[in-house]
Amino acid sequence: MKDEQLEAFRIGILQVLDANTTQFGLGAKAVRLFLNTLGFPSVTEDDVTNEIEYLNRRDLVMEVLKTVSRENRAWRITKAGVAFLDARA
């Protein structure tokens, strides 16, 4: 992806996570499905996971810790991520 596309992709991930109001977060597969509707039909689950981990290092998203089935990773947006989106609106 080009720089502008990558930025839009990351913002799309934040928007998808922001739209999910549950405390349980979303997995990479679910995020990928929602990103299809935002114009990213060819991204893989690994692409999504890599960018979510990047956003996690920037404290814009956080992994939801699971007691059972930790292999089914899920994330949710942080307050910093919401503030970032709000500043862009």
Secondary structure, DSSP 8 states (H G I E B T S, - for coil): --HHHHHHHHHHHHHHHHH--STT-B-HHHHHHHHHHTT-TT--HHHHHHHHHHHHHTTSEEE---SS-TTS--EEE-HHHHHHHHHH-
